[in-house]
Amino acid sequence: MNKKHEYVEESHLRSIVKGITWRIIASTTILLITYFTTGEMDTAVKVASIEFFIKLLLYYLHERAWLMLPRGTLRRWIGVKKKKSEQT
């Protein structure tokens, strides 16, 4: 059965929740890297805290920008043709 995926616009809340969950994973990583590099938990927490909020905002803006770009635009820009199985 060949099921075509329909595009559904993402809500602002979904973009925010995706950003927060990803930032928890990524900020924990930077916290550990900073701690093992400096040996100072204080510094690691400061770096991770600053990084969390700045990158959360950047991720949200990135997600919303991609939603403004209609599907297929990149393919048209670079000249990639759809496969027969993807055509309607």
C-alpha atoms as an extended CHARMM CRD file, in Angstrom:
* protein
*
        88  EXT
         1         1  MET       CA              0.0000000000        0.0000000000        0.0000000000  PROA      1               0.0000000000
         2         2  ASN       CA              1.5090000000        3.3050000000       -1.1060000000  PROA      2               0.0000000000
         3         3  LYS       CA              0.4190000000        5.9640000000        1.3600000000  PROA      3               0.0000000000
         4         4  LYS       CA              1.1890000000        9.5720000000        0.4620000000  PROA      4               0.0000000000
         5         5  HSD       CA              2.2840000000       11.7300000000        3.3840000000  PROA      5               0.0000000000
         6         6  GLU       CA              0.2320000000       14.8550000000        3.7880000000  PROA      6               0.0000000000
         7         7  TYR       CA              1.9300000000       18.0120000000        5.0240000000  PROA      7               0.0000000000
         8         8  VAL       CA              0.5260000000       19.2420000000        8.3260000000  PROA      8               0.0000000000
         9         9  GLU       CA              1.6610000000       22.5810000000        9.6950000000  PROA      9               0.0000000000
        10        10  GLU       CA              3.3990000000       22.3850000000       13.0480000000  PROA      10              0.0000000000
        11        11  SER       CA              2.0620000000       24.4570000000       15.9160000000  PROA      11              0.0000000000
        12        12  HSD       CA              4.2160000000       26.9590000000       17.7800000000  PROA      12              0.0000000000
        13        13  LEU       CA              3.8120000000       24.8280000000       20.9250000000  PROA      13              0.0000000000
        14        14  ARG       CA              5.1500000000       21.7270000000       19.1640000000  PROA      14              0.0000000000
        15        15  SER       CA              8.1900000000       23.6900000000       17.9190000000  PROA      15              0.0000000000
        16        16  ILE       CA              8.8290000000       24.9640000000       21.4550000000  PROA      16              0.0000000000
        17        17  VAL       CA              8.4770000000       21.5080000000       23.0530000000  PROA      17              0.0000000000
        18        18  LYS       CA             10.7910000000       19.9760000000       20.4220000000  PROA      18              0.0000000000
        19        19  GLY       CA             13.3090000000       22.7250000000       21.1260000000  PROA      19              0.0000000000
        20        20  ILE       CA             13.1560000000       22.2350000000       24.8940000000  PROA      20              0.0000000000
        21        21  THR       CA             13.5550000000       18.4550000000       24.7530000000  PROA      21              0.0000000000
        22        22  TRP       CA             16.4860000000       18.7410000000       22.3600000000  PROA      22              0.0000000000
        23        23  ARG       CA             18.1030000000       21.4750000000       24.4600000000  PROA      23              0.0000000000
        24        24  ILE       CA             17.9310000000       19.2740000000       27.5730000000  PROA      24              0.0000000000
        25        25  ILE       CA             19.9070000000       16.5690000000       25.7550000000  PROA      25              0.0000000000
        26        26  ALA       CA             22.3740000000       18.9880000000       24.1310000000  PROA      26              0.0000000000
        27        27  SER       CA             22.8860000000       21.1380000000       27.2370000000  PROA      27              0.0000000000
        28        28  THR       CA             23.5610000000       18.0750000000       29.3750000000  PROA      28              0.0000000000
        29        29  THR       CA             26.2250000000       17.1370000000       26.8470000000  PROA      29              0.0000000000
        30        30  ILE       CA             27.8550000000       20.5870000000       26.9570000000  PROA      30              0.0000000000
        31        31  LEU       CA             27.6600000000       20.5840000000       30.7610000000  PROA      31              0.0000000000
        32        32  LEU       CA             29.5630000000       17.2830000000       30.9020000000  PROA      32              0.0000000000
        33        33  ILE       CA             32.1190000000       18.3630000000       28.2980000000  PROA      33              0.0000000000
        34        34  THR       CA             32.7360000000       21.6480000000       30.1140000000  PROA      34              0.0000000000
        35        35  TYR       CA             33.0110000000       19.9000000000       33.4870000000  PROA      35              0.0000000000
        36        36  PHE       CA             35.4690000000       17.2810000000       32.2240000000  PROA      36              0.0000000000
        37        37  THR       CA             37.4780000000       19.9620000000       30.4300000000  PROA      37              0.0000000000
        38        38  THR       CA             37.6730000000       22.5050000000       33.2640000000  PROA      38              0.0000000000
        39        39  GLY       CA             37.0200000000       20.3310000000       36.3130000000  PROA      39              0.0000000000
        40        40  GLU       CA             34.7160000000       23.1050000000       37.5890000000  PROA      40              0.0000000000
        41        41  MET       CA             31.0290000000       22.3240000000       37.9980000000  PROA      41              0.0000000000
        42        42  ASP       CA             30.2810000000       26.0270000000       38.5800000000  PROA      42              0.0000000000
        43        43  THR       CA             31.6890000000       26.9430000000       35.1740000000  PROA      43              0.0000000000
        44        44  ALA       CA             29.9560000000       23.9880000000       33.5190000000  PROA      44              0.0000000000
        45        45  VAL       CA             26.5460000000       25.0280000000       34.8980000000  PROA      45              0.0000000000
        46        46  LYS       CA             27.0520000000       28.6430000000       33.7990000000  PROA      46              0.0000000000
        47        47  VAL       CA             28.0400000000       27.6490000000       30.2650000000  PROA      47              0.0000000000
        48        48  ALA       CA             25.1890000000       25.1390000000       29.9300000000  PROA      48              0.0000000000
        49        49  SER       CA             22.6430000000       27.6250000000       31.2950000000  PROA      49              0.0000000000
        50        50  ILE       CA             23.6240000000       30.3810000000       28.8820000000  PROA      50              0.0000000000
        51        51  GLU       CA             23.8480000000       27.9470000000       25.9850000000  PROA      51              0.0000000000
        52        52  PHE       CA             20.4190000000       26.4400000000       26.7640000000  PROA      52              0.0000000000
        53        53  PHE       CA             18.4500000000       29.6640000000       26.3330000000  PROA      53              0.0000000000
        54        54  ILE       CA             20.3980000000       31.0840000000       23.3970000000  PROA      54              0.0000000000
        55        55  LYS       CA             20.2150000000       27.8710000000       21.3970000000  PROA      55              0.0000000000
        56        56  LEU       CA             16.5660000000       27.2730000000       22.3140000000  PROA      56              0.0000000000
        57        57  LEU       CA             15.6990000000       30.6170000000       20.7450000000  PROA      57              0.0000000000
        58        58  LEU       CA             17.8460000000       29.8980000000       17.6820000000  PROA      58              0.0000000000
        59        59  TYR       CA             16.2820000000       26.4340000000       17.2720000000  PROA      59              0.0000000000
        60        60  TYR       CA             12.7670000000       27.8680000000       17.4880000000  PROA      60              0.0000000000
        61        61  LEU       CA             13.5360000000       30.5340000000       14.8710000000  PROA      61              0.0000000000
        62        62  HSD       CA             15.1660000000       27.9070000000       12.6490000000  PROA      62              0.0000000000
        63        63  GLU       CA             12.1070000000       25.6180000000       12.8690000000  PROA      63              0.0000000000
        64        64  ARG       CA              9.6890000000       28.4530000000       12.0930000000  PROA      64              0.0000000000
        65        65  ALA       CA             11.8090000000       29.6270000000        9.1370000000  PROA      65              0.0000000000
        66        66  TRP       CA             11.7680000000       26.1400000000        7.6160000000  PROA      66              0.0000000000
        67        67  LEU       CA              7.9770000000       26.0130000000        7.9710000000  PROA      67              0.0000000000
        68        68  MET       CA              7.7130000000       29.1430000000        5.8030000000  PROA      68              0.0000000000
        69        69  LEU       CA              9.5700000000       27.3940000000        2.9780000000  PROA      69              0.0000000000
        70        70  PRO       CA              7.0630000000       25.3930000000        0.8860000000  PROA      70              0.0000000000
        71        71  ARG       CA              7.8490000000       21.7160000000        0.3620000000  PROA      71              0.0000000000
        72        72  GLY       CA              9.6980000000       21.1010000000       -2.8970000000  PROA      72              0.0000000000
        73        73  THR       CA             11.3110000000       24.5560000000       -3.0010000000  PROA      73              0.0000000000
        74        74  LEU       CA             14.8240000000       23.2230000000       -2.3870000000  PROA      74              0.0000000000
        75        75  ARG       CA             14.4050000000       20.5950000000       -5.1000000000  PROA      75              0.0000000000
        76        76  ARG       CA             13.4020000000       23.3100000000       -7.5550000000  PROA      76              0.0000000000
        77        77  TRP       CA             16.3720000000       25.4810000000       -6.5490000000  PROA      77              0.0000000000
        78        78  ILE       CA             18.9130000000       22.7170000000       -7.0740000000  PROA      78              0.0000000000
        79        79  GLY       CA             17.1190000000       21.0800000000       -9.9970000000  PROA      79              0.0000000000
        80        80  VAL       CA             16.3600000000       17.7020000000       -8.4270000000  PROA      80              0.0000000000
        81        81  LYS       CA             13.4140000000       15.9230000000      -10.0150000000  PROA      81              0.0000000000
        82        82  LYS       CA             10.9560000000       13.8260000000       -8.0300000000  PROA      82              0.0000000000
        83        83  LYS       CA             11.0740000000       10.0510000000       -8.3850000000  PROA      83              0.0000000000
        84        84  LYS       CA              8.1080000000        8.5100000000      -10.1850000000  PROA      84              0.0000000000
        85        85  SER       CA              6.9260000000        6.9800000000       -6.8930000000  PROA      85              0.0000000000
        86        86  GLU       CA              6.7220000000       10.4930000000       -5.3270000000  PROA      86              0.0000000000
        87        87  GLN       CA              4.7190000000       12.0800000000       -8.1560000000  PROA      87              0.0000000000
        88        88  THR       CA              0.9420000000       12.4130000000       -7.9680000000  PROA      88              0.0000000000
